[in-house]
Amino acid sequence: MSLLEYQYFPVTRPNKGAGGRTGAWRIVKPVVDYNKCIGCKACFMFCPESTIVPSNGKVRVDYEYCKGCGVCANVCPVKAISMVNEQ
């Protein structure tokens, strides 16, 4: 293995119906600006809950399980993800 090859880590996903649903306590949620998103998937790689899902070259957020931690917004190199207040 050369030093330029990536090391892939297993990604876990919360199972539908299992514990881990966010419920009504989330205060802020990430919103992706698809005009800014470059499809690098850094948010997907760093999401601790695996709620960022690659979709059609971009990403989408599974709000049912997203905790609103903001890691995705912090790692986005083009600031395409904004944290907005829950309604």
VMD Tcl script that builds the backbone (N, CA, C; Angstrom):
set m [mol new atoms 261]
animate dup $m
set s [atomselect $m all]
$s set {name element resname resid chain x y z} {
  {N N MET 1 A 0.852 -1.176 0.000}
  {CA C MET 1 A 0.000 0.000 0.000}
  {C C MET 1 A 0.895 1.236 0.000}
  {N N SER 2 A 0.689 2.116 -0.942}
  {CA C SER 2 A 1.480 3.339 -0.980}
  {C C SER 2 A 0.909 4.362 -0.011}
  {N N LEU 3 A 1.676 5.374 0.254}
  {CA C LEU 3 A 1.228 6.400 1.188}
  {C C LEU 3 A 0.098 7.240 0.604}
  {N N LEU 4 A -0.086 7.207 -0.710}
  {CA C LEU 4 A -1.120 8.029 -1.333}
  {C C LEU 4 A -2.491 7.355 -1.354}
  {N N GLU 5 A -2.555 6.075 -1.007}
  {CA C GLU 5 A -3.838 5.389 -0.998}
  {C C GLU 5 A -4.601 5.761 0.270}
  {N N TYR 6 A -5.870 5.914 0.144}
  {CA C TYR 6 A -6.712 6.240 1.279}
  {C C TYR 6 A -6.995 5.001 2.103}
  {N N GLN 7 A -7.159 5.225 3.387}
  {CA C GLN 7 A -7.598 4.146 4.252}
  {C C GLN 7 A -9.088 4.346 4.494}
  {N N TYR 8 A -9.855 3.363 4.168}
  {CA C TYR 8 A -11.300 3.481 4.321}
  {C C TYR 8 A -11.727 2.908 5.661}
  {N N PHE 9 A -12.611 3.615 6.322}
  {CA C PHE 9 A -13.123 3.180 7.603}
  {C C PHE 9 A -14.576 2.754 7.426}
  {N N PRO 10 A -15.010 1.792 8.196}
  {CA C PRO 10 A -16.416 1.395 8.079}
  {C C PRO 10 A -17.329 2.523 8.551}
  {N N VAL 11 A -18.431 2.688 7.881}
  {CA C VAL 11 A -19.407 3.715 8.225}
  {C C VAL 11 A -20.643 3.014 8.752}
  {N N THR 12 A -21.101 3.429 9.922}
  {CA C THR 12 A -22.318 2.850 10.471}
  {C C THR 12 A -23.473 3.796 10.200}
  {N N ARG 13 A -24.630 3.242 10.059}
  {CA C ARG 13 A -25.831 4.045 9.850}
  {C C ARG 13 A -26.860 3.632 10.883}
  {N N PRO 14 A -27.548 4.601 11.478}
  {CA C PRO 14 A -28.601 4.227 12.410}
  {C C PRO 14 A -29.685 3.460 11.674}
  {N N ASN 15 A -30.179 2.441 12.315}
  {CA C ASN 15 A -31.217 1.629 11.703}
  {C C ASN 15 A -32.565 2.290 11.908}
  {N N LYS 16 A -33.386 2.313 10.883}
  {CA C LYS 16 A -34.719 2.888 11.013}
  {C C LYS 16 A -35.485 2.144 12.096}
  {N N GLY 17 A -36.092 2.888 12.949}
  {CA C GLY 17 A -36.877 2.285 14.020}
  {C C GLY 17 A -36.055 2.002 15.264}
  {N N ALA 18 A -34.728 2.069 15.152}
  {CA C ALA 18 A -33.882 1.824 16.303}
  {C C ALA 18 A -33.743 3.101 17.116}
  {N N GLY 19 A -33.147 2.990 18.302}
  {CA C GLY 19 A -32.882 4.178 19.089}
  {C C GLY 19 A -31.966 5.107 18.322}
  {N N GLY 20 A -31.945 6.335 18.676}
  {CA C GLY 20 A -31.084 7.289 17.995}
  {C C GLY 20 A -31.839 8.328 17.216}
  {N N ARG 21 A -33.154 8.208 17.155}
  {CA C ARG 21 A -33.917 9.258 16.492}
  {C C ARG 21 A -33.779 10.545 17.281}
  {N N THR 22 A -33.786 11.629 16.569}
  {CA C THR 22 A -33.546 12.915 17.198}
  {C C THR 22 A -34.699 13.351 18.090}
  {N N GLY 23 A -35.896 13.172 17.674}
  {CA C GLY 23 A -37.023 13.648 18.460}
  {C C GLY 23 A -37.204 15.138 18.284}
  {N N ALA 24 A -37.769 15.807 19.266}
  {CA C ALA 24 A -38.086 17.230 19.147}
  {C C ALA 24 A -37.101 18.122 19.881}
  {N N TRP 25 A -35.998 17.584 20.371}
  {CA C TRP 25 A -35.088 18.372 21.186}
  {C C TRP 25 A -34.013 19.099 20.391}
  {N N ARG 26 A -33.844 18.809 19.097}
  {CA C ARG 26 A -32.800 19.462 18.311}
  {C C ARG 26 A -33.100 20.955 18.217}
  {N N ILE 27 A -32.081 21.782 18.398}
  {CA C ILE 27 A -32.244 23.235 18.388}
  {C C ILE 27 A -31.931 23.820 17.021}
  {N N VAL 28 A -30.873 23.327 16.386}
  {CA C VAL 28 A -30.489 23.803 15.049}
  {C C VAL 28 A -30.314 22.601 14.129}
  {N N LYS 29 A -30.464 22.858 12.840}
  {CA C LYS 29 A -30.292 21.785 11.864}
  {C C LYS 29 A -29.468 22.300 10.681}
  {N N PRO 30 A -28.721 21.403 10.019}
  {CA C PRO 30 A -27.928 21.820 8.868}
  {C C PRO 30 A -28.793 21.910 7.618}
  {N N VAL 31 A -28.546 22.958 6.834}
  {CA C VAL 31 A -29.215 23.122 5.551}
  {C C VAL 31 A -28.132 23.299 4.492}
  {N N VAL 32 A -28.192 22.466 3.457}
  {CA C VAL 32 A -27.173 22.473 2.408}
  {C C VAL 32 A -27.593 23.431 1.297}
  {N N ASP 33 A -26.687 24.335 0.932}
  {CA C ASP 33 A -26.891 25.215 -0.220}
  {C C ASP 33 A -26.292 24.488 -1.421}
  {N N TYR 34 A -27.141 23.916 -2.260}
  {CA C TYR 34 A -26.670 23.088 -3.369}
  {C C TYR 34 A -26.004 23.910 -4.464}
  {N N ASN 35 A -26.172 25.215 -4.460}
  {CA C ASN 35 A -25.455 26.059 -5.414}
  {C C ASN 35 A -23.989 26.218 -5.028}
  {N N LYS 36 A -23.689 26.115 -3.723}
  {CA C LYS 36 A -22.310 26.210 -3.250}
  {C C LYS 36 A -21.637 24.846 -3.128}
  {N N CYS 37 A -22.401 23.792 -2.857}
  {CA C CYS 37 A -21.850 22.453 -2.597}
  {C C CYS 37 A -21.032 21.981 -3.801}
  {N N ILE 38 A -19.785 21.532 -3.535}
  {CA C ILE 38 A -18.914 21.039 -4.597}
  {C C ILE 38 A -18.876 19.513 -4.623}
  {N N GLY 39 A -19.630 18.860 -3.745}
  {CA C GLY 39 A -19.708 17.409 -3.748}
  {C C GLY 39 A -18.470 16.715 -3.215}
  {N N CYS 40 A -17.709 17.371 -2.351}
  {CA C CYS 40 A -16.472 16.768 -1.821}
  {C C CYS 40 A -16.767 15.683 -0.795}
  {N N LYS 41 A -17.935 15.721 -0.173}
  {CA C LYS 41 A -18.399 14.741 0.808}
  {C C LYS 41 A -17.596 14.743 2.114}
  {N N ALA 42 A -16.928 15.841 2.417}
  {CA C ALA 42 A -16.234 15.957 3.701}
  {C C ALA 42 A -17.247 15.848 4.841}
  {N N CYS 43 A -18.409 16.436 4.681}
  {CA C CYS 43 A -19.459 16.367 5.706}
  {C C CYS 43 A -19.892 14.922 5.929}
  {N N PHE 44 A -19.974 14.144 4.863}
  {CA C PHE 44 A -20.341 12.735 4.962}
  {C C PHE 44 A -19.292 11.960 5.769}
  {N N MET 45 A -18.027 12.260 5.532}
  {CA C MET 45 A -16.952 11.519 6.199}
  {C C MET 45 A -16.851 11.854 7.675}
  {N N PHE 46 A -17.228 13.076 8.071}
  {CA C PHE 46 A -17.042 13.481 9.467}
  {C C PHE 46 A -18.319 13.460 10.293}
  {N N CYS 47 A -19.469 13.211 9.708}
  {CA C CYS 47 A -20.729 13.206 10.468}
  {C C CYS 47 A -20.694 12.088 11.512}
  {N N PRO 48 A -20.755 12.426 12.812}
  {CA C PRO 48 A -20.673 11.397 13.843}
  {C C PRO 48 A -21.905 10.499 13.908}
  {N N GLU 49 A -23.025 10.918 13.347}
  {CA C GLU 49 A -24.250 10.121 13.378}
  {C C GLU 49 A -24.550 9.453 12.038}
  {N N SER 50 A -23.684 9.669 11.054}
  {CA C SER 50 A -23.879 9.118 9.709}
  {C C SER 50 A -25.229 9.523 9.122}
  {N N THR 51 A -25.610 10.763 9.359}
  {CA C THR 51 A -26.888 11.233 8.831}
  {C C THR 51 A -26.722 12.018 7.531}
  {N N ILE 52 A -25.475 12.262 7.122}
  {CA C ILE 52 A -25.216 12.886 5.829}
  {C C ILE 52 A -25.076 11.748 4.827}
  {N N VAL 53 A -25.890 11.776 3.789}
  {CA C VAL 53 A -25.948 10.680 2.833}
  {C C VAL 53 A -25.607 11.201 1.438}
  {N N PRO 54 A -24.609 10.591 0.761}
  {CA C PRO 54 A -24.332 10.995 -0.622}
  {C C PRO 54 A -25.534 10.713 -1.509}
  {N N SER 55 A -25.841 11.676 -2.393}
  {CA C SER 55 A -26.991 11.519 -3.265}
  {C C SER 55 A -26.778 12.344 -4.528}
  {N N ASN 56 A -26.708 11.695 -5.657}
  {CA C ASN 56 A -26.565 12.354 -6.961}
  {C C ASN 56 A -25.378 13.308 -7.012}
  {N N GLY 57 A -24.235 12.876 -6.504}
  {CA C GLY 57 A -23.034 13.696 -6.547}
  {C C GLY 57 A -22.969 14.765 -5.478}
  {N N LYS 58 A -24.009 14.947 -4.727}
  {CA C LYS 58 A -24.049 15.923 -3.621}
  {C C LYS 58 A -24.356 15.143 -2.349}
  {N N VAL 59 A -24.932 15.783 -1.372}
  {CA C VAL 59 A -25.302 15.109 -0.128}
  {C C VAL 59 A -26.707 15.534 0.284}
  {N N ARG 60 A -27.335 14.717 1.091}
  {CA C ARG 60 A -28.601 15.099 1.702}
  {C C ARG 60 A -28.520 14.744 3.182}
  {N N VAL 61 A -29.358 15.371 3.980}
  {CA C VAL 61 A -29.339 15.181 5.426}
  {C C VAL 61 A -30.548 14.365 5.838}
  {N N ASP 62 A -30.325 13.326 6.633}
  {CA C ASP 62 A -31.420 12.541 7.192}
  {C C ASP 62 A -31.817 13.208 8.511}
  {N N TYR 63 A -32.806 14.100 8.435}
  {CA C TYR 63 A -33.200 14.885 9.609}
  {C C TYR 63 A -33.842 14.043 10.704}
  {N N GLU 64 A -34.272 12.856 10.391}
  {CA C GLU 64 A -34.884 12.006 11.409}
  {C C GLU 64 A -33.870 11.617 12.490}
  {N N TYR 65 A -32.567 11.534 12.075}
  {CA C TYR 65 A -31.524 11.118 13.012}
  {C C TYR 65 A -30.480 12.195 13.281}
  {N N CYS 66 A -30.477 13.283 12.521}
  {CA C CYS 66 A -29.487 14.352 12.694}
  {C C CYS 66 A -29.675 15.015 14.059}
  {N N LYS 67 A -28.563 15.187 14.792}
  {CA C LYS 67 A -28.618 15.796 16.123}
  {C C LYS 67 A -28.327 17.296 16.089}
  {N N GLY 68 A -27.910 17.806 14.922}
  {CA C GLY 68 A -27.629 19.231 14.803}
  {C C GLY 68 A -26.330 19.643 15.472}
  {N N CYS 69 A -25.336 18.768 15.473}
  {CA C CYS 69 A -24.077 19.070 16.162}
  {C C CYS 69 A -23.256 20.120 15.433}
  {N N GLY 70 A -23.408 20.228 14.113}
  {CA C GLY 70 A -22.688 21.250 13.356}
  {C C GLY 70 A -21.332 20.830 12.829}
  {N N VAL 71 A -20.931 19.588 13.040}
  {CA C VAL 71 A -19.639 19.131 12.517}
  {C C VAL 71 A -19.617 19.276 11.001}
  {N N CYS 72 A -20.695 18.931 10.339}
  {CA C CYS 72 A -20.763 19.017 8.878}
  {C C CYS 72 A -20.522 20.449 8.399}
  {N N ALA 73 A -21.113 21.415 9.063}
  {CA C ALA 73 A -20.941 22.822 8.670}
  {C C ALA 73 A -19.513 23.280 8.919}
  {N N ASN 74 A -18.894 22.774 9.982}
  {CA C ASN 74 A -17.524 23.182 10.306}
  {C C ASN 74 A -16.500 22.610 9.341}
  {N N VAL 75 A -16.731 21.421 8.795}
  {CA C VAL 75 A -15.730 20.811 7.914}
  {C C VAL 75 A -15.953 21.162 6.451}
  {N N CYS 76 A -17.070 21.764 6.105}
  {CA C CYS 76 A -17.350 22.089 4.704}
  {C C CYS 76 A -16.355 23.147 4.212}
  {N N PRO 77 A -15.552 22.824 3.180}
  {CA C PRO 77 A -14.522 23.766 2.735}
  {C C PRO 77 A -15.081 24.993 2.019}
  {N N VAL 78 A -16.320 24.932 1.524}
  {CA C VAL 78 A -16.876 26.084 0.799}
  {C C VAL 78 A -18.052 26.714 1.551}
  {N N LYS 79 A -18.247 26.290 2.805}
  {CA C LYS 79 A -19.312 26.838 3.666}
  {C C LYS 79 A -20.682 26.729 2.998}
  {N N ALA 80 A -20.953 25.548 2.439}
  {CA C ALA 80 A -22.237 25.304 1.788}
  {C C ALA 80 A -23.308 24.844 2.767}
  {N N ILE 81 A -22.917 24.572 4.010}
  {CA C ILE 81 A -23.876 24.092 5.010}
  {C C ILE 81 A -24.031 25.153 6.090}
  {N N SER 82 A -25.259 25.557 6.303}
  {CA C SER 82 A -25.575 26.538 7.344}
  {C C SER 82 A -26.394 25.858 8.425}
  {N N MET 83 A -26.166 26.269 9.661}
  {CA C MET 83 A -26.961 25.755 10.773}
  {C C MET 83 A -28.085 26.759 11.020}
  {N N VAL 84 A -29.320 26.301 10.884}
  {CA C VAL 84 A -30.467 27.195 11.058}
  {C C VAL 84 A -31.314 26.714 12.231}
  {N N ASN 85 A -32.015 27.633 12.851}
  {CA C ASN 85 A -32.860 27.294 13.991}
  {C C ASN 85 A -34.019 26.401 13.567}
  {N N GLU 86 A -34.362 25.465 14.445}
  {CA C GLU 86 A -35.534 24.625 14.223}
  {C C GLU 86 A -36.775 25.488 14.380}
  {N N GLN 87 A -37.800 25.167 13.670}
  {CA C GLN 87 A -39.053 25.918 13.788}
  {C C GLN 87 A -39.907 25.310 14.863}
}
mol reanalyze $m
mol bondsrecalc $m
mol representation Tube
mol addrep $m
